[in-house]
Amino acid sequence: TTNEIMFGTGIRLARQARFAQQIPSLFNTRFVSKNVHGINIATKLVEHQQVTVHKDNGTVPVHHFSPVLIDNAPTIVLIQEWWGVNQDVVRSAQKLCVSGYNVVIPDLYRGKVALEIAEAEHLMTNLNFDEAVKDIAACVRHAKENTKSLKVGTIGFCMGGALSLLSAARVKELDASVVFYGISLGQQEEYKKIGIPLQLHFGDQDKLEGFSDPKAVAQLESALKAGGVRYELYKYPTQGHAFMNESQFSLKKRPEMGLPKFDAQAIDLAWSRTREFLQNHLELPKDASSKVVSVLSESNEPEFQRFSS
């Protein structure tokens, strides 16, 4: 009935309101003074703002993270998974920002965050991918016009991976793109024309047919080879879909989604490859790492140390 539907919706909204408050701190509290989607931001290293970016037919709500200690930082447009802008996305943003990058997250769902698989599927199915790429393009132009960034790249996971790949084909201002386990296979002809460096990460145990499974990856690689695209493809033999997620929310979802167990070594390997690729193609200032070493050394958070070493 209508009342039951409204009641169910009310429960989901209430759960979403509590969502951010229930996620534990990522970093040592001596660095923390701001909470963003359940992740406490280390404000000695990272500044966070919510801004509005304009595009031809509207606006895009954006989370903008900037490194406190780095001038002229390149920018990464970080693209959400099908859940929305949740703690995994913000966690990744802070990691990248600590490494010396501006990070811009377009909120493609306009504030909605899914907590259940059915909700995420509904949100992703109803997302217009063409408009989402226009949101991303607006963020790329914003970064080049309104920050000191000379280079801008994209990184996307799952749905965001597919959009990162599409953006590489369509957004001419981009300088490099990283794709994690996501492909929109209907655009092979577009992919052949990609003119920027690509880095791709997929798990060999991924079961999402036509989106990120080994067969889909092989089809994508065939198109990239046919077009002479510059790319690096990394396959992780023991990993499935969404293997980069490490929040408590995602860890609890792994069994429900039939995903392999959490593997910190696979995550570290993928991040190290990503950082090297970004350093090579987005021209990170050479002194970026040394500027944060003294602050990092004060942190007792193992995950923070592990990523930043």
Secondary structure, DSSP 8 states (H G I E B T S, - for coil): -HHHHHHHHHHHHHHHHHHGGGS--SS-GGGEEEEETTEEEETTTEEEEEEEEEETTEEEEEEEEEETT-SS--EEEEE-BTTBS-HHHHHHHHHHHHTT-EEEEE-TTTT----SHHHHHHHHHTS-HHHHHHHHHHHHHHHHHHSS-S-EEEEEETHHHHHHHHHHHH-TT--EEEEES---GGGHHHHTT--S-EEEEEETT---TTTTSHHHHHHHHHHHHHHT--EEEEEETT--TTTT--SHHHHHHHHHHT-----HHHHHHHHHHHHHHHHHHH---TTHHHHHHHHHTT---HHHHHHH-
